Amino acid sequence: MTFDTPVSQLNRVGKTTEKHLQRLGIFTVRDLLFHFPFRYEDFRSVRLISELHDEENATILVTIEVIASKRSRRKRMMVTEAVVRDENGSLRLVWFGQPFIAHTLKIGDQVYFSGRVKRDRLGLTMTNPSFEKKREGISTTHTARLVPLYSLTSGVTQKQIRSLIASVIDEAKTIEEWIPNSVRQLANVIPLPEALHSIHFPDTDVALRSAERRLKFGELFLLQLKAERLRRERLEARAPVIQFPEVAVRAFVQSLPYTLTKDQKIAAWEILKDIAGETPMNRLLQGDVGCGKTVVAGIAAYAATVQGFRTIIMAPTEILASQHYETLRQLFQHTDVVVGCMTRSRKEMNHGNVIVGTHALLEDDVLVENVGLVIVDEQHRFGVLHRKRIRGLAHFLSMTATPIPRSLALTIYGDLDISIIRTMPEGRKPVRTRVVAPNNRDRAYEFIRAEIQKGRQAFVVCPLIDKNLEASNKVAVLSEYKKLSENIFSDLRVGFLHGKLKSKEKEETMRAFTAGKIDILVSTSVVEVGVDVPNATVMMIEGAEHFGLAQLHQFRGRVGRSSYASYCFLFQEAGGNAAEERLAFFEKTIDGFRLAEYDLAIRGPGEVYGKEQSGLMQLRIATMRDVELIRLARSLARDIDVTQYPELRKKISRFEQSVHLE
């Protein structure tokens, strides 16, 4: 057996089980060993039956006195019952729908049982307990220990996964350690073979904590090594020097019809300092929805133009690119800056000083000369190859309205410097948010009608039910559009927008909405980023529990972009305590960073930001709460000379060619 042995070659893995395991991403022995538990049941304390209490987890070592299966008329399933005894008491055990247990266990067997003790009308009992026959000299796997619990799929049980991992766990001893001893000592982490064994079958709490620390550190160290390589490549590269044209920039800022906030001034100065050097800038500009990132980017673009360089500004969608184009044309209307646009459906480059576009700007037949600055909005929405090509052009500024906590930014953007705009422009009012009970839906509709009668407009967002079938949200949008336009608001102008529309249709719809020719726009999440309609004051979100908090915050940011009071109404399609708690937190929290931290703690980065985001899909065990380990990994990655360690070089190479971390 090797790490690459297919799981199909293991005992008790037939074709059906193999398919089930593949749904969990388990194809080989290596995949099995790196399928980590998500929590543990503590069944270490073996108790006497006389010591058991109601509503507690416990393990007992007993002898089976009676065991049999019968069909229950009331529950319409097979029920297996057993009576077991130890030296000073007896207990009844019950299993539902598992008749095979009566054949597996025999009278006289000595067996460990672990489970929840409950009191019913016949006394104390255990229902559906795990069990394992006592075998001299052999450790238990499912009982009488810290028992690992794994993510499952239909057709696979906890007992199956544990048994399979137990059958290959000895292979962990042969795995190559790739972290140098000197680094392991500084990080205070145990060797990989020991960690891999203890993460599945820890003998003590200390062993478990040590295993978690080693495996978490390994993941984060790899990501930071990759980030450090990118940082060093950047330091060795050369970009055009864009000297700060102080007089021109100050005059431009003073000509703006508003005063920059303190955070905007600081961010702009950090960017202007970066682009004045030979080392290519690589900076992330973070800021909540509506905080004024585009103006900051515009100041940098203006400085580049004054010094004779072009600026490329890229957006992930044609709607957002077109909007940036119009915003920048307004921003530069009293200057000599010429703004061009380049998307698949719109090619108005006009030899502009500032060229706005989508990834169409990266096509082979598009040549933009003398580029000094590249600005990308929501860069995580571009593919990996697009991002590599973008970074290779000039000074690089990435903007995002998606709140990314610093711990996460350090992990996935380890090679980036970070500027944050937290303050909002004067006159902006916080958006009032309410989770609307089903019986108050009509009142919400009345409120929307009253806002529109005041001359305002409203968004209605429908959920992305099936991420693999965009047609499903198209149907959701059209059915909602039909209901609102024909029944609820038949006297108002209702429009719709979804991802399947042609670019020209999307633009025409957005132009009509922006011009006030549509009162209510029903849309999918295509309006999540960047759509700017200051006259819109109501955001109504259907099926709000289907969205992450960061995404809900983006939707909410589509309103409240003027001095008008604005509102966000959330409707749930399905209940559940977890969903209700998340939405209640969202209702009372307007700080995007707090929302992101909360969402990360509950759902993890892959769910919050999407698995296509750089670095996220590889994290199996580390989390964004491991701030101390993130900092340690970053520090050690910066100090090490990778060329001195062949195993480490090999590991980094494998990592960059795959999605797996070990």
C-alpha positions in Angstrom: 0.0 0.0 0.0 1.1 3.6 -0.8 -0.4 7.0 -0.4 -1.5 6.8 -4.0 -3.3 3.5 -3.6 -7.0 3.9 -4.7 -9.5 3.5 -1.9 -11.2 0.9 -4.2 -8.4 -1.5 -3.3 -9.1 -1.3 0.4 -11.2 -4.0 2.2 -14.9 -3.4 2.3 -14.8 -0.7 -0.4 -17.0 -1.8 -3.3 -18.0 0.2 -6.3 -20.9 1.8 -4.5 -18.9 2.9 -1.5 -16.1 4.1 -3.8 -18.5 6.5 -5.5 -19.8 7.7 -2.2 -16.3 8.4 -1.0 -15.4 10.2 -4.2 -18.3 12.7 -3.4 -16.3 13.6 -0.3 -13.1 14.1 -2.4 -11.6 10.8 -1.2 -10.0 8.9 -4.1 -6.8 7.6 -2.5 -5.2 6.6 0.8 -3.7 10.1 1.0 -7.1 11.6 0.6 -8.4 9.4 3.5 -5.6 10.5 5.8 -6.2 14.1 5.0 -10.0 13.9 5.6 -9.8 15.5 9.0 -12.4 15.2 11.8 -14.5 18.4 12.4 -15.1 17.5 16.1 -14.7 14.7 18.7 -17.0 12.9 21.1 -15.3 12.4 24.5 -16.1 8.8 25.5 -12.9 8.2 27.3 -14.4 7.6 30.8 -15.6 4.0 31.1 -18.4 4.1 33.7 -20.3 1.5 35.8 -24.0 1.2 35.0 -24.8 2.3 38.5 -23.0 5.6 38.0 -25.0 6.6 34.9 -27.2 9.7 34.9 -30.0 11.0 32.6 -28.9 13.2 29.7 -25.2 12.4 29.7 -22.7 10.9 27.2 -21.0 7.8 28.6 -19.2 4.6 27.8 -19.8 1.3 29.5 -18.0 -2.1 29.3 -20.6 -4.8 29.7 -21.7 -8.3 28.9 -24.7 -9.0 26.6 -27.4 -11.0 28.4 -30.3 -10.7 25.9 -30.5 -9.3 22.3 -33.2 -9.6 19.6 -34.9 -7.7 16.8 -38.6 -7.3 16.2 -40.8 -5.2 14.0 -42.4 -2.3 15.7 -46.0 -1.6 14.7 -46.0 1.9 16.0 -42.7 3.0 14.3 -43.1 0.7 11.3 -39.5 -0.4 11.4 -37.2 -3.1 12.9 -36.2 -2.4 16.5 -33.3 -4.2 18.1 -33.2 -4.4 21.9 -30.6 -5.7 24.3 -30.1 -6.1 28.0 -26.5 -5.7 29.2 -24.9 -6.1 32.6 -21.7 -5.2 34.4 -20.6 -6.1 37.9 -23.3 -4.1 39.7 -26.2 -3.3 37.3 -28.1 -3.8 34.1 -29.2 -1.5 31.3 -31.5 -1.6 28.3 -30.1 -0.6 24.8 -32.3 0.1 21.7 -31.5 0.6 18.0 -34.0 1.6 15.4 -33.7 0.4 11.8 -30.5 -1.6 12.4 -31.6 -5.3 12.5 -28.1 -6.5 11.6 -26.9 -5.7 15.1 -28.8 -8.7 16.5 -26.6 -10.9 14.2 -23.3 -9.0 14.9 -23.5 -9.1 18.7 -24.1 -12.4 20.6 -25.1 -13.3 24.1 -22.0 -13.4 26.3 -20.0 -10.9 24.2 -18.0 -8.3 26.1 -18.7 -5.0 24.4 -18.0 -1.3 24.8 -21.1 0.9 24.2 -20.9 4.7 23.9 -23.8 7.0 23.6 -26.4 9.3 25.2 -28.1 8.1 28.4 -31.8 8.9 28.6 -34.6 8.1 31.0 -37.9 6.7 29.7 -40.9 5.0 31.4 -38.9 1.8 31.8 -35.8 3.5 33.3 -32.4 4.5 32.0 -31.6 3.4 28.4 -29.1 4.1 25.6 -30.6 4.7 22.1 -28.5 3.8 19.0 -25.2 3.6 20.9 -21.9 3.0 19.1 -20.3 -0.3 20.0 -17.1 -2.3 19.8 -16.3 -5.7 21.0 -13.5 -5.8 23.6 -10.2 -7.2 22.1 -7.3 -7.8 24.4 -4.3 -5.6 23.5 -6.1 -3.7 20.7 -7.2 -0.1 21.1 -10.8 0.9 20.4 -11.7 3.0 17.4 -15.4 3.9 17.9 -15.8 3.9 21.7 -13.9 4.4 25.0 -11.7 7.2 23.6 -11.8 10.7 22.0 -14.0 9.6 19.0 -13.5 11.6 15.8 -16.5 12.8 13.8 -16.1 13.4 10.1 -18.0 15.2 7.3 -20.2 12.6 5.6 -22.3 12.1 2.5 -25.3 9.9 1.7 -24.3 6.2 1.9 -21.3 6.7 4.2 -21.4 6.4 8.0 -19.1 7.6 10.7 -18.2 4.0 11.6 -17.2 3.3 7.9 -15.0 6.4 7.7 -13.3 5.7 11.1 -12.8 2.0 10.2 -11.2 2.9 6.8 -8.9 5.5 8.3 -7.9 3.1 11.1 -7.0 0.5 8.4 -4.5 2.9 6.8 -3.4 5.0 9.7 0.0 3.1 9.9 0.8 4.7 6.6 1.0 8.0 8.4 4.4 6.9 9.9 5.9 6.9 6.4 4.8 10.4 5.3 7.7 12.7 4.5 8.3 15.6 6.8 8.7 18.8 4.7 9.0 21.5 7.3 12.7 21.9 8.2 13.6 21.0 11.8 14.7 24.6 12.5 11.3 26.0 11.5 9.5 23.3 13.5 11.4 24.2 16.6 10.7 27.9 16.2 7.0 27.2 15.5 6.9 24.7 18.3 5.1 22.0 16.2 5.4 18.2 16.2 6.5 16.1 13.2 3.9 15.5 10.5 3.6 11.6 11.0 2.8 12.1 14.6 0.3 14.9 13.9 -1.4 12.9 11.2 -1.9 9.9 13.6 -3.1 12.1 16.5 -5.6 14.2 14.5 -7.6 11.0 13.9 -7.0 9.0 17.0 -5.6 11.3 19.8 -4.7 9.6 23.1 -4.9 12.8 25.1 -6.1 16.4 24.8 -2.5 17.5 24.6 -1.9 15.2 21.6 -5.0 16.5 19.9 -4.0 20.2 20.4 -0.4 19.5 19.2 -1.7 17.7 16.1 -4.1 20.6 15.3 -1.3 23.1 15.7 1.1 21.2 13.4 -1.5 20.7 10.6 -2.8 24.3 10.8 0.7 25.7 10.8 1.6 23.6 7.8 -1.3 24.9 5.8 -0.6 28.6 6.7 3.1 28.2 6.2 2.7 27.0 2.6 0.3 29.8 1.8 2.8 32.3 3.2 5.7 30.8 1.4 3.8 31.2 -1.9 3.0 34.8 -0.9 6.6 35.5 0.0 7.8 34.1 -3.4 5.4 36.5 -5.1 6.6 39.4 -2.9 10.2 38.7 -3.7 9.5 38.5 -7.4 7.8 41.9 -7.1 10.7 43.4 -5.3 13.1 42.2 -8.1 10.8 43.5 -10.8 10.8 47.1 -12.1 7.8 49.4 -12.8 7.6 52.9 -14.3 8.3 55.6 -11.7 5.3 57.8 -11.5 6.5 60.9 -9.6 3.9 62.7 -7.5 2.7 65.8 -9.4 1.8 67.6 -6.2 0.5 70.9 -7.6 -1.7 69.2 -10.2 -3.1 66.6 -7.8 -3.9 69.2 -5.1 -5.7 71.4 -7.7 -7.7 68.3 -8.9 -8.7 67.3 -5.4 -9.8 70.9 -4.6 -12.0 71.0 -7.7 -14.0 68.0 -6.5 -17.6 68.9 -5.3 -17.0 67.3 -1.9 -14.2 67.0 0.7 -12.3 63.8 1.0 -12.5 61.9 4.3 -9.4 61.4 6.4 -9.3 57.7 5.4 -9.5 58.6 1.7 -6.7 61.1 2.0 -4.5 58.5 3.8 -5.2 55.8 1.2 -4.5 58.1 -1.7 -1.2 59.2 -0.2 -0.2 55.6 0.4 -0.9 54.8 -3.2 0.9 57.9 -4.6 4.0 57.0 -2.5 4.0 53.4 -3.8 3.8 54.4 -7.5 6.6 56.9 -7.1 9.0 54.0 -6.6 10.6 51.5 -9.0 9.2 48.5 -7.1 5.8 47.6 -8.5 3.0 48.6 -6.1 0.8 45.7 -5.0 -1.8 47.2 -2.7 -5.3 46.2 -1.7 -7.7 49.1 -1.1 -10.6 47.9 1.1 -13.6 49.9 1.9 -17.2 49.5 2.8 -19.9 50.0 0.1 -20.2 53.7 -0.8 -17.0 54.8 1.1 -15.5 56.4 -2.0 -12.8 54.0 -3.3 -13.4 55.0 -6.9 -12.4 58.6 -6.1 -9.1 57.4 -4.5 -8.4 55.3 -7.5 -9.3 58.3 -9.7 -6.7 60.4 -7.9 -4.0 57.8 -8.7 -5.1 57.6 -12.3 -5.0 61.4 -12.6 -1.4 61.4 -11.2 -0.4 58.8 -13.8 -2.0 60.7 -16.6 -0.2 64.0 -15.6 3.1 62.1 -15.7 2.4 60.7 -19.2 1.2 57.1 -18.3 -1.9 55.3 -19.0 -4.2 53.6 -16.4 -6.2 50.5 -17.0 -9.2 50.0 -14.7 -10.8 46.5 -14.8 -14.1 45.3 -13.5 -15.6 41.7 -13.4 -18.8 42.5 -15.2 -19.9 44.8 -18.1 -22.5 46.5 -15.9 -19.8 47.5 -13.4 -17.3 48.4 -16.1 -19.9 50.7 -17.8 -20.7 52.3 -14.5 -17.0 53.0 -13.7 -16.7 54.5 -17.2 -19.6 56.9 -16.6 -18.3 57.7 -13.0 -14.8 58.5 -14.2 -16.0 60.6 -17.2 -17.8 62.7 -14.6 -14.9 62.8 -12.3 -12.5 64.0 -15.0 -15.0 66.2 -16.9 -13.1 69.4 -16.1 -9.6 68.0 -16.9 -7.8 66.9 -20.0 -8.1 63.2 -19.1 -9.7 61.1 -21.8 -11.6 58.0 -20.6 -12.0 55.0 -22.9 -14.1 51.8 -22.5 -13.3 48.3 -23.6 -15.8 45.4 -23.1 -17.0 42.6 -25.4 -19.9 44.7 -26.5 -18.4 48.1 -26.2 -15.1 49.3 -27.7 -14.6 53.0 -27.1 -10.9 53.1 -26.2 -10.3 56.4 -28.2 -6.7 56.2 -27.2 -7.8 57.2 -23.7 -5.5 58.1 -20.8 -7.7 56.0 -18.6 -9.2 52.8 -20.1 -12.0 51.1 -18.3 -13.0 47.5 -19.2 -13.6 43.9 -18.4 -11.2 41.0 -19.0 -11.7 41.8 -22.7 -8.7 44.1 -22.0 -6.6 41.0 -21.5 -7.4 39.5 -24.9 -4.4 38.8 -27.1 -5.4 41.2 -29.8 -5.8 44.2 -27.4 -2.7 46.2 -27.0 -2.5 49.0 -24.5 0.8 50.8 -24.6 2.6 52.8 -21.9 0.6 51.5 -19.0 1.8 52.7 -15.6 -1.0 51.7 -13.3 -3.5 48.8 -13.3 -6.6 49.0 -11.0 -8.8 46.0 -10.6 -12.2 46.1 -8.8 -13.1 42.9 -7.0 -10.1 41.0 -8.3 -11.2 37.7 -6.7 -13.9 37.5 -9.4 -11.3 37.2 -12.1 -9.8 33.8 -12.9 -6.4 32.8 -11.7 -4.8 33.2 -15.2 -6.4 36.6 -15.5 -5.0 37.7 -12.2 -1.5 36.5 -13.1 -1.6 38.5 -16.3 -3.0 41.6 -14.7 -0.2 41.7 -12.1 2.5 41.4 -14.8 1.7 44.8 -16.3 2.6 47.6 -14.0 1.9 49.1 -10.6 -1.1 47.1 -9.3 -4.0 48.3 -7.1 -6.8 45.9 -6.2 -10.1 47.4 -4.8 -12.8 45.5 -2.9 -16.1 46.5 -1.2 -16.2 43.0 0.2 -15.1 43.3 3.8 -12.1 41.1 4.4 -10.8 40.9 8.0 -7.1 41.5 8.3 -6.4 37.9 9.4 -7.9 36.6 6.1 -6.2 39.3 4.1 -2.8 38.3 5.6 -3.5 34.7 4.7 -4.8 35.0 1.1 -3.1 38.3 0.2 0.2 37.8 2.1 2.1 39.6 -0.7 -0.2 42.7 -0.6 0.0 45.9 1.3 -3.4 47.0 2.6 -5.2 50.4 2.8 -8.6 50.6 4.5 -11.3 53.2 4.2 -13.6 52.9 7.2 -15.3 56.4 7.3 -18.2 57.2 5.1 -18.7 60.5 3.2 -20.8 63.2 5.0 -24.5 63.1 4.5 -24.8 59.3 4.2 -27.4 57.8 6.6 -27.1 54.2 7.8 -29.5 51.9 6.0 -32.3 50.7 8.4 -32.5 46.9 8.2 -35.4 44.7 9.2 -36.1 41.0 9.1 -39.8 40.9 8.0 -42.1 38.2 9.5 -44.3 36.5 6.8 -47.4 38.1 8.2 -45.9 41.5 7.7 -45.2 41.1 4.0 -48.2 43.2 2.9 -47.0 46.0 5.2 -43.6 45.9 3.5 -45.2 46.1 0.1 -47.2 49.1 1.3 -44.1 50.8 2.6 -42.3 50.2 -0.8 -45.3 51.8 -2.6 -45.2 54.8 -0.3 -41.4 55.3 -1.0 -42.1 55.1 -4.8 -44.9 57.6 -4.5 -42.3 60.0 -2.9 -40.3 59.6 -6.1 -37.9 56.9 -4.9 -37.1 53.4 -6.4 -36.6 49.9 -5.1 -34.6 46.7 -5.7 -35.9 43.2 -5.2 -33.2 40.5 -5.1 -34.0 36.8 -5.6 -31.7 34.1 -4.2 -29.2 32.0 -6.1 -30.9 28.7 -5.3 -28.7 26.4 -7.4 -25.1 27.7 -8.1 -24.7 25.1 -10.9 -27.9 26.1 -12.7 -28.2 29.8 -13.3 -31.4 29.1 -15.2 -33.0 28.4 -11.8 -32.5 31.9 -10.6 -33.6 33.3 -13.9 -36.9 31.4 -13.3 -37.0 32.8 -9.7 -36.5 36.3 -11.0 -39.1 36.0 -13.7 -41.7 34.4 -11.4 -41.2 37.2 -8.9 -41.3 39.8 -11.7 -44.6 38.3 -12.9 -46.1 38.4 -9.4 -45.0 41.9 -8.6 -45.8 43.4 -12.0 -49.2 41.7 -12.5 -50.5 41.5 -8.9 -48.8 43.5 -6.2 -47.5 46.6 -8.2 -49.5 46.4 -11.4 -49.8 50.2 -11.5 -46.0 50.7 -11.2 -43.1 50.2 -13.6 -41.4 46.9 -12.8 -38.3 45.6 -14.6 -36.0 42.6 -14.3 -32.4 41.7 -14.6 -30.6 38.3 -14.6 -27.3 36.8 -15.7 -28.8 35.2 -18.9 -29.7 38.5 -20.5 -27.4 39.8 -23.3 -25.0 42.5 -22.3 -26.9 45.1 -24.3 -30.2 44.1 -22.6 -28.6 44.4 -19.1 -27.1 47.8 -19.9 -30.4 49.1 -21.3 -32.3 47.9 -18.2 -29.7 49.5 -15.8 -29.7 52.7 -17.8 -33.6 52.9 -17.6 -33.5 52.2 -13.8 -30.7 54.8 -13.3 -32.8 57.3 -15.3 -35.8 56.6 -13.1 -37.8 54.9 -15.9 -38.2 51.8 -13.8 -39.7 52.0 -10.2 -38.8 48.4 -9.0 -36.0 46.3 -10.4 -36.2 42.5 -9.7 -32.8 41.0 -10.0 -30.4 38.1 -9.2 -27.1 38.8 -7.4 -25.9 40.6 -10.6 -26.6 43.8 -8.6 -24.4 42.7 -5.8 -21.3 44.8 -6.7 -21.0 48.3 -7.9 -24.5 49.2 -9.2 -25.0 52.9 -8.2 -28.5 54.3 -8.2 -28.7 57.1 -5.6 -32.4 57.5 -6.0 -33.1 53.8 -4.8 -34.0 53.7 -1.1 -35.4 50.2 -0.6 -33.6 46.9 -0.9 -35.9 43.9 -0.5 -34.2 40.5 -0.4 -36.1 37.3 -0.9 -34.7 34.0 0.6 -32.2 36.0 2.6 -30.9 32.9 4.4 -29.4 31.6 1.1 -26.9 34.4 1.1 -23.8 35.0 3.2 -23.7 38.1 5.4 -20.9 39.7 3.3 -23.2 39.3 0.2 -26.2 40.6 2.0 -24.1 43.6 3.1 -23.2 44.2 -0.6 -26.9 44.2 -1.5 -27.7 46.6 1.3 -25.0 48.8 0.0 -27.0 49.4 -3.2 -29.2 51.7 -1.3 -28.3 54.5 1.2 -26.1 56.1 -1.5 -27.6 59.6 -1.0 -29.0 61.8 1.7 -32.4 60.0 1.6 -33.3 57.6 4.4 -33.0 54.1 3.1 -34.2 50.6 4.1 -33.3 46.9 3.7 -36.0 44.3 4.2 -35.1 40.6 4.6 -37.5 37.7 3.9 -36.8 34.1 4.8 -38.0 31.1 2.7 -37.0 28.5 5.3 -36.6 28.7 9.1 -34.0 27.3 11.4 -32.3 28.7 14.4 -28.9 29.2 12.8 -30.3 31.2 9.8 -32.4 33.3 12.2 -29.4 34.1 14.4 -27.3 35.1 11.4 -30.1 37.4 10.0 -30.7 38.9 13.5 -27.0 39.7 13.7 -27.1 41.3 10.3 -30.2 43.3 11.2 -28.4 45.1 14.1 -24.9 45.3 12.5 -23.9 47.9 9.9 -20.1 47.3 10.1 -19.0 45.1 7.2 -15.9 43.9 8.9 -17.8 42.7 12.0 -20.2 40.9 9.7 -17.3 39.2 7.8 -15.7 38.1 11.1 -19.0 36.7 12.3 -19.7 34.9 9.0 -16.1 33.5 8.9 -16.4 32.1 12.4 -19.6 30.2 11.4 -19.2 29.2 7.8 -15.5 29.5 6.9 -13.8 31.5 4.1 -14.7 29.1 1.2 -18.4 29.6 1.9 -18.2 33.3 2.6 -16.0 34.4 -0.3 -16.3 31.6 -2.8 -13.9 28.6 -3.3 -12.4 30.2 -6.4 -10.8 32.9 -4.2 -7.0 32.5 -4.1 -5.8 30.3 -1.2 -9.3 29.4 0.2 -10.0 26.0 -1.2 -6.8 24.5 0.2 -7.6 25.2 3.9 -8.7 22.0 5.5 -8.1 22.7 9.2 -6.8 26.2 9.7 -9.3 29.0 10.2 -9.2 32.8 10.2 -9.3 32.7 14.0 -5.8 31.4 14.1 -4.3 34.9 14.0 -1.2 34.0 16.1 -0.3 31.1 13.7 -0.9 33.3 10.6 1.5 35.9 11.9 4.0 33.3 12.9 3.8 31.5 9.6 4.2 34.9 7.8 7.3 35.8 9.9 9.0 32.4 9.4 8.2 32.4 5.6 10.0 35.7 5.2 13.1 34.5 7.1 13.8 31.2 5.4 15.9 30.5 2.4 13.9 27.9 0.5 16.8 26.9 -1.8 18.5 25.3 1.1 15.8 22.7 1.7 15.0 20.2 -1.1 12.0 18.7 0.6 10.5 22.1 1.1 11.1 23.1 -2.5 9.4 19.9 -3.7 6.4 20.5 -1.4 5.9 24.1 -2.6 6.1 22.9 -6.2 3.5 20.2 -5.6 1.3 22.7 -3.8 1.4 25.2 -6.6 0.3 22.5 -9.1 -2.6 21.2 -7.1 -5.3 22.3 -4.7 -4.2 20.2 -1.8 -2.4 21.2 1.4 -0.8 18.7 3.8 
